[in-house]
Structure formats: structure tokens, C-alpha cells
């Protein structure tokens, strides 16, 4: 694998930590800023919403900028956002810093995916994209649990200080090791819109949106779920996050391998089907011995990240001429799903109980499966009909 892919994956690790760490320290933020758990959870929603909106807009605005330079300046903005988060004096200031880091983080992730998929041979695209998502999911193994430990020991601001330091390290690595990368020719806006009007592509984007909506309905509130339903203390919760993260990294890598070996069609259908089963089983497994519950958690975690390489490789194959904008829009779909899922999860908690979050979420996952079946059975757009890399 090209060394530049691993550099990009390391940056993705830091970005993933920023987005997801809030879920592990909701109680600390809630207590310190005197807001409800639901309000603290909306820090995930607002991050994801602006992440989703910013990705395609910023990609279009910066379409002609040399990629290494753009990467470094964007990482600097990302650093400023996290440094300000660490010194936030209230909920509103923290909310604003989340918007700043979301916008910059969205561009960094899209650049990481597009660059990674273009610096490797065609037959390794799935694995290159999978490596980027292993970086994001790797933040679950180390970043989020470490953030919980540091947050519990030194306060919720400490993880943001750590992230700021890691961002500086990542900037130095990118400056030293990443070669200048010229942007692709700008695709006319009219051509981009024409690609989006195709039913196969629209439904493909909805696969991601509905699956992430279902997933985050529970995952955004995993800490209160473990506390209230299973009575776990902070040490046990941290252990569950570590297990979840290890499974996520494995799932991201396996998803890239499956995408290359099985083809995108079979991989997508299999992963979503098994993911829906795992979410149905989660509340049931809370009544079983702890080891049985953890088995379901491992399955749920691995499958949640396994879908990304197959899905994004599918978009590249389906719309090769507009692949960059398709990947940015898919990033938007991911984060719109995260925003909606965390919002719905908060509503379920307020109106009922966190115990039911998984069962509400699985309804959206089933809609995702329906979108997958629809998309995969539509004919290819004209621009991709002669693409020899397309595999079923």
C-alpha cells in the first residue's frame, strides 16, 4: 500500500476522534455546562449537520487549489477549532467550535478519500478507502476510550487539548511526507447535477444516509445505554468502547477486502442485512451473560464500518467522471445520517427509554437495505456503462 495512504489514514484518525469523542463524555459536559444529556448529545448532531453541508461546498470552492497546501491550511483551521473547544466558557461557545471543526474536518476526510483512491492501482481502490476508514475507526480503539479516561481524570476539556497536540503532529507529517498533488480538472456543475439526477446514484447515497441514521440512534447514546440498561461503571464502559473500536478497525479493513474480492453488490447487501440483525439482537442480548452481549457488540461495530469501503467503491464505479463530488456527497450523507440519528436517539430517550433506541434505529437500517436493493438493480449511468472496473 502507498505510504501516502497511511499518512492520510493517520489524519483521519484524529478527525474521527473529534467527531465521536463527545459520545463518551456526554455526562461530563452535561454536568459542567449545566445542560441535559439530550442537549449535550446535540453537539454530535450539530457537528454532523455542518460536516454534511460543508463537504460538497468546500470541495467546489477549493477545486483548483493544490491538494497538499489545501490539506495543511485546513488542518490549521481544525487545530484552532479544537484549541478553542478546550477553553470554551459555555455551551454556546462549544457549539460554535464544533461547527468550525466540522467544516474543516469534512474537507479533510473527503480529500483523504479522494487522494487515497487515486494514488493506488485500480484493483486496490477498495483497500485504500478501507485504510482511510480504518483510521477513522481506529479513533474508536484509542481516541475515544482514551478520551473517556482522560476526561474522567482531568475533565472534559483535556481530550480537546490532546487532539490539538496530535493535529500539530499530523500537520508536520503531512508537510514532510506528502508530495504536492494537483487537483483534478473541475467538473462543470451542470454535469454534476446530471449525475445526481440518476436514480441509481440517488438511491446509492440514501443507503449511507439511512444506515447511519439507524446506527447513531443507539451509538450516540451508547454510554447512557450501558449505564442505565446494564449498570456499567466508567471502567467497564471504557472497556466496551475498546472492544467496539477493535471490532470497528477490523470491520473497516475487512470491508475493503470484501469489496475487492466479492464485488460491491454482494458486499453491500450482506453487510447491511447482518447489521440489521445485530441491532435487533442488542437489547435482547442485555438479558444474556455479558460475554454474549459483547459478541453482539463486536458484530454490530464491525459491520457499521465494513459498509464504507464497499459503498464508496461502488460510487466510484457507478459515476467515475464525477467520483470526487459523489464521495463528498456520500460524506454528507453519512453525517446527515449521524445528525438525524443522534437527534432521534435523543427524542427516544426523552419520551421513552434508551433501551428502545436500537429497535427504533433498525427501522432506518431496513430502509437502507431497500435502497440498496433498488440501487443495485438499476442500470448503470451512461458515463459508467463502459467502465471495465465495475464488478457485481
N, C-alpha and C positions, 0 to 999 in steps of 0.2 A: 504494500500500500504506500502511496506517495506520502512523504513526510509532512507535506503541507496540510494533508487531511487531518493528521493528528494535532497539528497546531490549531487548526480551526475547531477541532473537537474540544480542545482544552478551553478555548474561549467560550464555546457552547456550554461547557460545564459551569462556568461562572455565571452565565446568563440564566441557566436553569435554576441555579441556587437562589438567585434573586427572586425569580418568579414564584417558586414553590415554598420558600422558607417560611413565608407568612403562615401557611397552614400548620406548621409545627409550633409556632409561638403565639397563636391567637390568644390564648389565655393571658399571657404576659402583657401583650399590647392592650388587651381589653381592660385589665386591672390598672395598668399605669396611666392610660389615657382616659379612663372612666367612660368607656363605651361598651355596648353589648357585644357578645360573641358574634352575633349576626352582623353588626356594623364593622367589626374587625375583619370578618370574612369578606366584606365588600372591598377590602383592599386588594384581594385577589381578583375580584370582578373588574374593578376599575383598571387594574394593570392589564388584564387580558383584553378588555374592551379597547383600550388605546393601543395595545400591541397589535390587535387585529386591524384597526383603522390605519395605523401608521405605516405598516409594512408596504402595501402597494403604492401609497402616496410618496413615501420617501424614496422608494426604488425608482419611481418615474422621475422625480425631481433630480436625483443623483445619477441618472442613467449614463451620463457622459463623463463621470468622474473616475479617474484611475482607482482601481479597487483597493490597493494597499493603503493609499493615502486616505481614502474614504473610511476604511476599516479603523485606522488609527484615530482619526478625528471623532468617529462615532464612539469608540471606546473611551475617549477622553470625556465626552458628554455623559456616558454611562457611569464613569468614575465620579463625576461631580454629583450626579443624582444620588448615588449611594452614600457619598460623604455627607450630603445634606440630610438624608434619611437618618443617619446616625445622630444628628444633632437636632432633630425635629422637636419643636416645643409644644406641639399639639397634633390632634388628629388631622386637621385640615392641611397642615404643612407636610405631614407624612403622606397624605393622599396626593399632593402635588408632586412630591419626589417620586412616587410610584408612577405617575404619568410620564415624567421625564425619563426614568429608567426603562419604562415600557417602550416608548418611542424609539430610543436608541437601541435597545435590546432587539426589537423587531427587525431592524435593518441588519444588525449583526448576524442574526440567525439566518435570514434569507441569503445574505452574502456568503455565509459559511456553506450553506447547502448548494448554492449555485456554483461556487468556486470548486467545492469538493467533487461535484458531479462532472466537472469539465476538466479536471487535472488527472483523471484516471482513464483507463481504456474502457470502451463501452460495456464490456462484459463485467466490469467491476463497479458500475454505477450504483447498483443496489447496495453493495457492501460499503461504498464510500459514504452514501447517505446514511446508512445504518451506523457507521462510525460516528458521524456527527450527532445522531440521536443517542448513541451510547454516551457521548459527552454530556448531553442533557440529562439522561437518566442516571449517569454517574454522579450527578449532583445529589441524587436521592441516597446513594450509598454513603457518600462522605459529607456533602454540603449540608443537606437538610438535617440529618441526625447530629452532625457536629454543631450546627446552628442551634439545635434544641439544647444540647449540653452546655454550650457557651452562653446561650440565652438564660438558661436556668441558673447558671453560676454567676454571670456578670450583668444580666439584664438584657432586654430585647434589642438594645442598641448595638451591643457588641458584635453580633453577626454581621451587621452592615459595615462595621469598621474592618472586619476580616475580609469581606467582599471587596472593599475599596483597595485594600492592600493587594489582593490577588489580581485585581484589574490592572494595577500598575505593572505587576509581573507579566501578565499576559500581553500588555502593550509592548513591553520591552522585547518579548519573544517574537511577536509579530514583526516588529521593526527590524530585528536582527535576522530572522529566518525566512520570512515570506517575501518572495520576489514581487516586483511590480507586475500588476495584472491589468491589462487593458480591458475596458468594458466591451460587451457585445454591441453590435450595431443596434440602434434604437428601433424597436418595432413600432410602426405607426399605431396611434391609439385606435384608429378605426379597425385595424386588423386584430388588435387585442380584444376589442368588443365583439367582433365577429366570432372569434374563438369561444368567447364566454356564452354566446347565444346557442351553442350546440348542446343538445340535451344530454349527451354522453358526458360532457365536461362539467356542466352544472350539477348533475346528479353525483358525479365523482367528488366534487367539492363538498356536497352535502353529506357524503359518507363520513368525512372527517368531523364536520360540524356536529352531527347528531351523536356520533360515538363519544366525542369529548364532552358533550353536554351530559350524557349519561354517566360517564366516568367521574366527572368532577362533582356531580350531585352528592356523591359519597366522599371522594378523595379530599375535597376541600375541607371536609369536616371529619377527617379520619381521627384526629386527636380527641375531640369530644365523643366520637363513636366508641373509641377504645376505652375512654374514661367512664362513660355512662353505661354502656352495654356490658362491657367486660370488667369494669372496675380496675383497670390497669393504672399503676403509678407511673411517674415520669421515666423511671429507668426501663420499665417494661415497654413503654410506648416508644422510647428511643430504639430499643432492640427490634421492635416491629418495623420501624422505619428503615433500619439497616437491612433487615430481611427483604422488605419491599424493594429497596434500592438495588440490592444484589440481583434480585429477580428481574428488575427493570433493565439493568445493563445487559443481562443475559438475553432478555427478550428483544432488545434493540438489535443486538448482533445477530440473533437467530432470525429476526425478521428480514434483515438484509440478505442473509444466506438463503432463506426460503424464497425470497423474491428472485434471486438469481437462478436457483435450482428448480423450483416448482413453477415459476412464472407468476406474474402479478395476479391473474384471475383466481387461481386456486388458493394462493396465499391469503388474499383479502377475504374471501368467503369463509375459509377455515378459521382464520383468526377472529373475525367478528362473531361467528357462531359460538366458538368456545368462550369468548369473552362474555357474551350474554349469559351463558351457563354459570360462569364463575360469579357474576354479580347476583344471580338468583340464589346461589348457594351461600353467599357471605353471611346474611343474617341467620340462616339456618345453622351454619357452622358455629355460631356463637354458643349454641346449646351443646356442642360436642366438646371433647377434650381439646386442650389448647393446641396440641400438635396438629390436629385435624383442621382447626381454624387457620393455622399458619400455612398449611398446604394450599388451601383455597386462596389465601392472600398472595402466595407465590404465583399461582396460576393467573390470578387477576392482574397482578403487577406486570408479569412478563408479557401477557397478551396486550396490555394497554400500550406498551411501547413497540411491540412487534409489528403493529399495523403501519407505522410511519414510513419505514423504508419501502415497503411494498406499495403503499398508497402514492408516495411521491415519485417512485419509479414509474408507476402506472400513468401519472400525469405527464411525465417527460415523454413517455412512449405515445400517449394519446395526442398530445399537442406539442410536438418537438419545436416548431418555429416560435411558439410563444411560451416555451417551458419556464423561462425566468419569471414572467408575470404569473404563470399558473402556480409556481411554487410559492411566490409571495402571497397570492390569494389563498393558497392552502394554509399557509401560516396564519393568515387572517381567520380562516375557517376554524382552525384549531383554537384560536384564542377567543373568538366569538363563542365557541362551544364551552370553553373554560369559564367565560364570563357568565353565560346563561346557566351553566350547570351549578356554579357556586352560588348564583342568585337563587335558583330553585331549591338548592340544598338548604339555604338559609330560611326560605319560606317554610319548607317541610319541618325544620326544627322548631320554628316559631309557632306553627299551627298544630304540630303533632309531636313526633319524636324522631331523633336521629336514627333510631332503629330502622325506620322505613325508607331512609334515603336511598339505599341500594335498590330497592324494589321500584321506587319511582324512577330512578336512573335507568334501569334496564328497559323501560318502555322506550326511551330515546335510542338505546342501542339497537332495539329491534327495528326501529325506523331506519337507522343507519344500514342495517342488513338489507332492508327492502331497497334502499337507494343503490346499494352495491349491486344487487341482482339486476336492477333496471339499467344501471350504467354499463355493466359488463356485457349486457345483451344488446346494446345499441351499436349500430355500425360506426366505424371509425370516421372522424372528420376527414375531409378530402386531403388536408395537409399531411396527415399521418398514414394515409392508406398505403403508401409505398415504403413506409418505414420498416426496414428489414429486422430491426431490433425488437419489434413488437412481438411479444410472446403471450400465449394464452395459458 
